[in-house]
Amino acid sequence: MKFKYKEQNKEGKTVEGVGEATDTFALAKEIRERGGIPLSIKEFSEKENKNFLSFDFLGGVSLSEKIMFTNNLSGMLSAGLSLTRAMSVLEKQTSNITFNNILKSLIDDVNKGGTLSSGMSKFPKVFSGVFVSMVKSGEESGNLPNTLKEIGVTLKKTYDLNRKIKGAMIYPSIIVGAIFIIGVLMMIFVVPTLTATFADIGVALPLPTQIIIFISNFLTQHYLLFTLVVGMIIGGGFMFARLKFTQRYFDSFILKIPMVGTLIQEMNTARTARTLSSLLSSGVDVSKALAITEEVLQNVHYKELIHKAIGSIEKGIALSISFKENVHLYPVMVGEMVEVGEETGKLSSMLTDIANFYENEVDNKTQNLSTIIEPILMIFIGVFVGFFAIAMLKPMYSVMDNIK
């Protein structure tokens, strides 16, 4: 649990901050052990921390901005600047209103005697658990500049991975979007003309033609309702997909799709290894590192596996066993390399090697993804055009047969 506390430190100054502990008594004991006198301790609420200047509607903080922040802060601290002065420089340079106010809050916390990590923990939507834990470890070890540099490298890897996935999906998204727009335009401008022709001829219309004419009439006569229905279907689909019940089935389904399932597996493997490696190299214990990694992963099956691994670790079972018993999620190589890392005491470096390998695998697959998707798109376009052509031309052929 998080608690907001006020203490009198060794120098006699009153300091405020946010700390984690099992209860208020444990936090009070921790404060006394470091030479402070606890003045007040109460449960920390995220709502109390929010103010007008930090509302989400002002915009978020992009991953690229956080990468620049960590690299620049690391460089200035290495050059000998104090933490508050370095952050003041960064606060003046940023043009992002939200990030500017967050930096002001961090500077204020540090000036009051708090730590950078405790200040960052107040903004979980900007600074993830991995980020905060690594900063805290850097502060405790006195090696904050190098830790920030390592965070920058980790964020850059995540940024590159996300950018490649998004880049691979741009082409199919444009094609599908173009087909949808063309289909709507044909329903509005082409189909009504053909419908009038069919009415004049008086020919019996097959079911596909009736379906297209119904959609066209509905779109032209009730376009606002059509837009609302489409919006509700899309919105309802997203909401339905986010339910825990449906998410489990969706996550299982996506892992079974040829090629896509392999890509998802390798992405989750790379993300797991990269996160664990970064946390372990920063001095975070294995159980806590796994708990933070669980929050980073999106697929429910991977989250459950990591959660079970935490229980196994606490019982004295090696981490490699969890990976070896779940080769349907993590490749065989992962369990073997983790086992070697545990035996040699170089688990962090082994995880880094795993992350590098699977990040390269994802890179290669995303580069070829467009080539794989092209034939699927061609089939999709062919079905769309074929259905429309048959629906519109079949009545014409019926008329010609009757004339003969």
C-alpha positions in Angstrom: 0.0 0.0 0.0 1.0 3.6 -0.6 1.1 6.1 2.3 1.6 9.9 2.3 3.8 10.8 5.2 5.4 13.8 6.9 8.6 13.4 8.9 11.3 15.4 10.6 14.7 14.3 9.2 18.1 14.1 10.8 18.8 17.8 10.0 15.5 18.8 11.7 13.7 19.7 8.5 10.1 18.7 7.8 9.9 16.5 4.8 6.8 15.2 2.9 6.7 12.2 0.6 5.0 9.0 -0.5 6.1 5.6 0.5 5.1 1.9 0.2 4.6 -0.4 3.1 2.3 -3.1 4.4 0.8 -0.7 6.9 1.3 2.6 8.8 3.3 0.9 11.5 5.8 -0.6 9.1 6.3 2.8 7.4 6.8 4.5 10.8 9.4 1.9 11.7 11.2 2.5 8.3 11.3 6.3 9.0 12.7 5.8 12.5 15.4 3.4 11.2 16.7 6.0 8.8 16.9 8.6 11.7 13.7 10.4 11.1 10.7 11.2 13.3 7.3 10.4 11.8 4.9 13.3 12.2 1.9 12.0 10.2 1.1 9.0 8.0 -2.1 8.5 6.0 -3.1 6.4 3.1 -2.2 7.9 -0.3 -4.9 8.6 -2.7 -4.3 9.3 -6.4 -7.3 11.7 -6.4 -5.6 13.9 -3.8 -2.6 14.2 -6.0 -4.5 15.5 -9.0 -4.9 19.2 -9.7 -6.2 21.2 -12.6 -2.8 21.4 -14.3 -2.3 17.7 -14.4 -5.7 16.6 -15.9 -5.5 14.1 -18.7 -7.3 16.4 -21.2 -4.2 18.5 -21.5 -2.6 15.6 -23.3 -0.2 12.8 -22.4 3.5 12.4 -22.5 4.8 10.5 -25.5 7.4 7.7 -25.3 9.9 9.8 -27.3 9.6 12.6 -24.8 10.4 10.3 -21.9 13.4 8.9 -23.8 14.7 12.4 -24.3 14.0 13.2 -20.7 15.9 10.2 -19.3 18.9 10.6 -21.7 19.2 14.4 -21.0 18.8 14.0 -17.3 21.4 11.2 -17.2 23.9 13.4 -19.2 23.5 16.4 -17.0 23.8 14.4 -13.8 26.9 12.8 -15.1 28.3 16.2 -15.9 27.9 17.2 -12.3 24.7 19.2 -12.2 22.4 18.8 -9.2 19.1 16.9 -9.7 16.9 20.0 -9.2 19.0 22.1 -11.5 19.1 19.5 -14.2 15.3 19.1 -14.0 14.8 22.8 -14.0 16.7 23.0 -17.3 14.5 20.2 -18.8 11.3 21.9 -17.4 12.2 25.1 -19.3 13.0 23.2 -22.5 9.8 21.1 -22.8 6.9 22.5 -24.8 4.4 19.8 -23.5 2.2 21.5 -21.0 1.4 18.2 -19.1 5.0 17.2 -18.9 6.0 20.7 -17.9 3.7 20.6 -14.9 4.8 17.1 -14.0 8.5 18.3 -13.9 7.5 21.2 -11.7 5.9 18.8 -9.3 9.0 16.6 -9.3 11.3 19.6 -8.6 9.0 20.7 -5.8 9.1 17.2 -4.2 12.9 17.0 -4.4 13.3 20.5 -3.0 11.1 19.4 0.0 13.5 16.5 0.6 11.6 13.8 -1.2 13.1 11.4 -3.7 12.7 11.5 -7.5 11.2 8.0 -7.5 8.5 8.9 -4.9 7.6 12.0 -7.0 7.4 9.9 -10.1 5.1 7.3 -8.4 2.4 10.1 -8.2 2.1 9.9 -12.0 1.6 6.2 -12.9 0.2 7.0 -16.3 3.5 8.7 -17.3 6.1 6.8 -15.3 5.5 3.0 -15.3 6.3 0.7 -12.4 9.4 -0.4 -14.3 10.5 3.2 -14.6 9.9 4.1 -10.9 11.5 0.9 -9.6 14.7 1.4 -11.6 15.0 5.0 -10.5 14.5 4.0 -6.9 17.2 1.4 -7.2 19.5 4.0 -8.8 18.9 6.3 -5.9 19.6 3.7 -3.3 22.8 2.5 -5.1 24.0 6.1 -5.7 24.3 5.3 -9.4 21.3 7.3 -10.7 22.9 8.7 -13.9 23.8 5.2 -15.2 20.4 3.9 -14.2 18.6 6.6 -16.1 20.8 5.8 -19.1 19.7 2.2 -18.9 16.1 3.3 -18.6 16.6 5.3 -21.8 17.9 2.3 -23.6 15.0 0.2 -22.4 12.4 2.8 -23.5 14.2 3.2 -26.9 13.9 -0.6 -27.5 10.2 -0.4 -26.6 9.7 2.6 -28.8 11.4 0.9 -31.8 9.3 -2.3 -31.3 6.0 -0.4 -31.2 7.0 1.7 -34.2 7.7 -1.3 -36.3 4.5 -3.0 -35.4 2.5 0.1 -36.1 4.4 0.7 -39.4 3.6 -2.8 -40.5 -0.1 -2.2 -39.9 -0.4 1.1 -41.8 -0.6 -0.5 -45.3 -3.5 -2.9 -44.5 -5.3 -0.2 -42.5 -5.2 2.2 -45.5 -6.5 -0.5 -47.9 -9.3 -1.5 -45.6 -10.2 2.1 -45.0 -10.2 2.9 -48.7 -12.5 -0.1 -49.4 -14.9 1.1 -46.8 -15.0 4.6 -48.2 -15.4 3.4 -51.8 -18.2 1.0 -50.7 -20.1 3.9 -48.9 -19.7 6.1 -52.0 -21.0 3.4 -54.3 -24.0 2.8 -52.0 -24.8 6.5 -52.1 -24.2 7.3 -55.8 -24.1 4.1 -57.9 -26.6 1.7 -56.3 -29.6 4.1 -56.3 -29.2 4.6 -60.1 -29.2 0.8 -60.6 -32.1 0.4 -58.2 -34.2 2.8 -60.4 -33.3 0.8 -63.5 -34.3 -2.5 -61.9 -37.6 -0.9 -60.8 -38.4 0.2 -64.4 -37.5 -3.2 -65.8 -39.6 -5.0 -63.1 -37.2 -7.9 -62.8 -37.2 -10.2 -59.7 -34.1 -9.4 -57.6 -32.0 -12.1 -56.0 -31.1 -12.0 -52.3 -27.6 -10.4 -52.6 -29.1 -7.6 -54.7 -31.9 -7.0 -52.2 -29.3 -6.9 -49.4 -27.2 -4.2 -51.2 -30.3 -2.2 -52.1 -31.5 -2.3 -48.5 -28.1 -1.1 -47.2 -28.1 1.7 -49.9 -31.6 2.9 -49.0 -30.9 2.8 -45.3 -27.6 4.8 -45.9 -29.1 7.4 -48.2 -32.4 7.9 -46.2 -31.1 7.6 -42.7 -27.4 8.5 -42.9 -27.3 9.9 -39.4 -28.8 6.7 -38.0 -26.4 4.7 -40.1 -23.4 6.6 -38.7 -24.7 6.1 -35.2 -25.2 2.3 -35.7 -21.7 1.9 -37.2 -20.3 3.9 -34.3 -22.2 1.8 -31.7 -21.1 -1.5 -33.4 -17.4 -0.4 -33.3 -17.6 1.0 -29.8 -19.6 -2.0 -28.5 -17.0 -4.3 -30.1 -14.1 -2.6 -28.3 -16.0 -2.6 -25.0 -16.9 -6.3 -25.5 -13.3 -7.1 -26.3 -12.1 -5.5 -23.1 -14.3 -7.5 -20.8 -12.3 -10.1 -18.8 -14.5 -12.9 -20.1 -14.0 -12.1 -23.8 -10.4 -11.0 -23.4 -9.3 -14.5 -22.4 -10.9 -16.0 -25.5 -9.6 -13.3 -27.7 -6.0 -13.6 -26.4 -6.2 -17.4 -26.9 -7.6 -17.0 -30.4 -4.9 -14.5 -31.5 -2.1 -16.9 -30.3 -3.5 -19.6 -32.6 -3.6 -17.5 -35.8 -0.8 -18.7 -38.1 2.1 -16.3 -38.3 0.3 -13.7 -36.2 0.4 -16.0 -33.1 4.2 -16.5 -33.5 4.7 -12.8 -33.8 2.6 -12.2 -30.6 4.6 -14.9 -28.8 7.9 -13.4 -29.8 6.8 -9.9 -28.9 5.7 -11.0 -25.4 9.0 -12.9 -25.0 11.1 -9.9 -25.9 9.1 -7.6 -23.6 9.3 -10.1 -20.7 13.0 -10.6 -21.1 13.8 -6.9 -21.6 11.7 -5.8 -18.6 13.1 -8.4 -16.2 16.7 -7.8 -17.4 16.4 -4.0 -16.8 14.9 -4.5 -13.3 17.3 -7.2 -12.2 20.4 -5.3 -13.4 19.1 -2.3 -11.4 19.1 -4.4 -8.2 15.4 -5.1 -8.0 14.7 -8.5 -6.4 13.2 -11.3 -8.6 9.8 -11.4 -7.1 9.2 -7.6 -7.4 10.7 -7.6 -10.9 8.2 -10.3 -11.9 5.3 -8.4 -10.3 6.2 -5.3 -12.3 6.7 -7.4 -15.5 3.2 -8.8 -15.0 1.8 -5.3 -15.2 3.7 -4.5 -18.4 2.3 -7.6 -20.4 -1.0 -7.2 -22.1 -2.0 -10.8 -23.0 -3.9 -12.4 -20.0 -2.3 -15.8 -20.4 1.2 -14.3 -20.1 0.1 -12.2 -17.1 -1.2 -15.4 -15.4 2.0 -17.3 -16.1 4.2 -14.6 -14.6 1.8 -14.3 -11.6 2.2 -18.1 -11.0 6.0 -17.8 -11.4 6.0 -15.3 -8.5 4.4 -17.9 -6.2 6.9 -20.6 -7.5 9.9 -18.3 -6.8 8.6 -17.7 -3.2 8.4 -21.5 -2.7 12.1 -21.8 -3.8 11.3 -23.2 -7.3 13.6 -21.9 -10.1 12.2 -19.3 -12.5 13.4 -21.4 -15.5 10.9 -24.2 -14.5 7.9 -21.8 -15.1 9.2 -21.1 -18.6 10.0 -24.7 -19.4 6.5 -25.8 -18.3 4.8 -23.3 -20.7 6.5 -23.8 -24.0 3.2 -22.9 -25.7 3.8 -19.3 -24.5 7.5 -19.0 -24.3 9.9 -20.8 -26.8 12.0 -23.7 -25.5 15.1 -21.6 -25.8 13.9 -19.2 -23.1 13.7 -21.8 -20.4 17.0 -23.2 -21.3 18.8 -19.9 -21.3 17.2 -18.7 -18.1 18.3 -22.0 -16.4 21.9 -21.3 -17.6 21.6 -17.8 -16.3 20.5 -19.0 -12.9 23.3 -21.6 -12.7 26.0 -19.1 -13.6 24.6 -16.1 -11.7 24.3 -14.1 -14.9 20.5 -14.2 -15.3 20.3 -10.5 -16.2 22.8 -10.7 -19.1 21.1 -13.9 -20.3 17.7 -12.2 -20.3 19.3 -9.3 -22.3 20.5 -11.8 -24.9 17.0 -13.3 -25.1 15.4 -9.8 -25.5 17.9 -8.9 -28.3 17.3 -12.1 -30.2 13.5 -11.9 -30.2 13.5 -8.2 -30.8 15.5 -9.0 -34.0 13.1 -11.8 -34.8 10.1 -9.4 -34.5 12.0 -6.9 -36.6 12.5 -9.4 -39.4 8.9 -10.6 -39.3 7.4 -7.1 -39.3 9.5 -6.2 -42.4 8.0 -9.2 -44.2 4.5 -8.6 -42.8 3.4 -6.5 -45.7 4.3 -9.2 -48.1 2.3 -11.8 -46.1 -0.7 -9.5 -45.7 -0.9 -8.5 -49.5 -2.4 -11.9 -50.7 -4.9 -11.8 -47.8 -5.9 -8.3 -48.7 -6.3 -9.3 -52.4 -8.6 -12.1 -51.4 -10.6 -9.7 -49.2 -10.9 -7.2 -52.0 -11.8 -9.9 -54.5 -14.7 -11.1 -52.3 -15.9 -7.6 -51.8 -15.8 -6.7 -55.5 -17.1 -10.1 -56.5 -20.2 -10.0 -54.2 -21.1 -6.5 -55.4 -20.6 -7.4 -59.1 -22.7 -10.5 -58.9 -25.4 -8.7 -56.9 -25.7 -5.9 -59.5 -25.1 -7.9 -62.7 -27.2 -11.0 -62.1 -30.5 -9.1 -62.5 -29.2 -7.7 -65.8 -28.4 -11.2 -67.1 -31.9 -12.3 -66.1 -33.4 -9.5 -68.2 -31.2 -10.5 -71.2 -32.3 -14.1 -70.8 -35.9 -13.1 -70.8 -35.4 -11.0 -74.0 -33.9 -14.0 -75.8 
